[in-house]
């Protein structure tokens, strides 16, 4: 989600009678709440996870101030941005469009699971394209920390399939 989209959401929520709004898509979570404080303007809270967003922070202003412009103070920000440090440094991506399979057959164990160590020539999955089953190799050395695709799901060229923490 882009900063401009978040600003538009804040403005729409501010102008509406909605008190709380939650949105989640592709690992990004946005939560906006309105609350009123005596002698203060409405306050909005925002939490963004997995996607760093830098935006101006809006602060509360007291009614005793004569300046029409809201004052921004670094000490007490109302908008919070939580940024998680990634626990991976490589991604195994799909080299083609096709159907993703974690195992060589439906009754077999998956090639790899979270926590498994892989080498650059380790087979991690199969992508079926035009009735051809293509074994996909990790092409990196490390540990699988996340599987991003469900078994049987269609994948696109360049789509991340696994996240790997290099050794």
N, C-alpha and C positions, 0 to 999 in steps of 0.2 A: 504494500500500500504506500502511495506516495504522500509526501507532506501536504501537498495541495488538497488531496482527497480527504486527509484527516482534518485539515482546516475547514473544509466545506461541511464535513460531518459535525464538527463542533458548532459551527454556525447554525446548521439546521436543527440540531438538538436544542441549542440555546433559544431559538425562536419558536420551538414547538412546546407542547405540554408534556412531552415525554421526559420522565425523570431518569431513566436508565436505558442504555443501549449496549448490546454486546454483539461482536462480530468475530468470526473465526474462519480463516481460509488459508490453506497451505502452510500451516504451522504459525501463522501470524494471528495474534489475538488483540482485539481492540475492545476496551471497555470504557464507556463514557457514563458518568453520573453527574446529575445536577443536584446541588444541595444549596440551601440558602442559609446564610449566617447573619445574625442580627447586625444591622448597619453595614452590610457588605454586599458586594455584587455576587451573583451566582458563581460557584466554583465548579470547574470541570476536572475530572480525573481521567487520565489516559494511561493505559499500559500497553506497550507493544513488545511482543516477545519474538525472538528469532530474526528480527529485521531491524537493524539500527536505523533510527530516524532522528534527525536533528531538526528541531523546530524552535521558534521563539516561545518562551514560557510566559504565560499570562498570570499575573499576580493579583491578589485581592487589593482593593483600595478602600480606605476608610472614608466616611462621609465628611470628616473634618478637613480633608484635603481640598485646597482651592484650585489646584491644577487639574485641568480636564483630562490630561493624559495619564493612563495608569502607570504607576512606577514599578519598575522591575527590580527585584532584589534577588541576589544570588543565594542568600541564606535559606529561604523558604520557598522552593519551587512547588507549584501546584501540579504541573504536568510532570509525570515520571516516565522515563524511558528506561526499560530494563533490557540490557544487552547480555545475552549469554555468549560466553566464549565457546567457539566450536570445539568439540572433542574429536575432530577429525582434520586431516590435512590433504586428503586425496578422495576423489570420487571415481568409481568405476561406472562408465557411461555406456549406453547402448550404441553399438556401431551401426545399427540399422533399425528400420521400422519392423515390428513383428509382435509376437506373443511371448511374454516372459514366463519361463518355467524355472523354479528353484531346484528341481530334481530331474534325473534322467527319465523317470517314469512315475506315474501317480502313486504307486505303492513303495517307492524308494525314499530314502532319507534325502533331505536337501544337500546340495553340494557343500554349502557353507551356512553357518548360523552366526549370530552375534557372538563375538568372543573368539571365533576361530582365527587362527593365523593363516595367512595366505602368502604365496610367493608370486612373482610376476607371471609364471606360467601355470598357476593353479586355475582350474576351471571353477567358476563361481556360479554359473547358470547356463541356461539355453535360451536362445531367442529363435523362435520359429518364424520363418519368412518364406512364403510360397511353398509350403510343405517340406522345406529344408530345415533341419534342426542344427543350428549353429552354436557350437560350444563357445562361451565367452570366457576369456581369461582375465585375471585380475589386472595384469600389467603393472602392478605395484607390489612391494613387499610391505606387510604390516598386519594389522588386526582389524577384522570386520567390526565396526561399532554401530552400524545401522543398516537395515534392509529397507529400502525406500519404495519397493514395488510389491504388490500382492501377486501370488502365484496365479497365472492365467490372465493377467492384466495386459492390455495392449500398451506397447511402449513406442516412443518416437526416437528418431535418430538424435543422439547426443543427450538423451534423457538420463539423469543420474539413477543408477540402480542400487548401488551400495556406497556407504561411506567407510573409508579406511583410515586408521591412524597408523602412519608410517613408523617404522622402528627407528 
